Amino acid sequence: MLVTGASLGIGRAIASLAAESGARVAANYYNSAEEAKGLVDEVEGKGGECVAVRADVSREEDVIRMFGEVKDRYGDFPEILVNNAGSMIKRSPISEMDVSTWDRVMEVNLRSVFLCSREAFKSMIPKRNGVIINISSIAAYTGGGPGSGAYAAAKGAMNTMTVGMAKEVAGHNIRVVGVGPGVIDTPFHEKFTTQARREKFEGMIPLGRVGVPEDVAPLVILLASDYASFATGHCFYVSGGM
């Protein structure tokens, strides 16, 4: 399994649980080298297999190199791809947003899914086997909070892309699904959401609490497994009922 953006938050929880479940894991990171090394040490300390691979997944050359490094390490391309890497970049109303910020939001959250999925398909289609899981957001459904319209648009496009790719590769026995987390306590919200707003979010969640990465990871592992062999072309939300 290759998990992009795996050094922190939801991606880290997915990579850790995947390794615990017996998968050989490739954990992609870009800036968080120390955290990625910590993940590898943690997994290997429990007897699992994990390699950290640095790449900017919005850049074609980096993605191609990353898949090559995974093949060199494990002898094959990953049969499961989790497109988790993403960022709001910064909160900004679309009415005030500069083009460079808009472009970067789309590159990190959407272009990366295209590049990584296309590279994965090169191996999955000939083998007639594979699963791609796109980590979306409840923002795709709600339009996002203040200043997150571009991020919400990118995640909404990801959901549409999930459906389109699922239809495109279903005949090759490949599944493509999405997982849309709600408000999850991760470094993402530490960076982009004030404490006051996080408390307000908590009051909007029917289950009465903010989620944690470990609430999301088990669903991803389930969807990657044969237990979900008839699930494709849909985004499953993990939001506490929000």
Secondary structure, DSSP 8 states (H G I E B T S, - for coil): -EETT-SSHHHHHHHHHHHHTT-EEEEEESS-HHHHHHHHHHHHHTT-EEEEEE--TTSHHHHHHHHHHHHHHHSS--SEEEE------S---GGG--HHHHHHHHIIIIIHHHHHHHHHHHHHHHHT-EEEEEE--THHHH--STT-HHHHHHHHHHHHHHHHHHHHHGGGTEEEEEEEE-SB-SHHHHHHS-HHHHHHHHHH-TTSS-B-HHHHHHHHHHHHSGGGTT--S-EEEESTT-
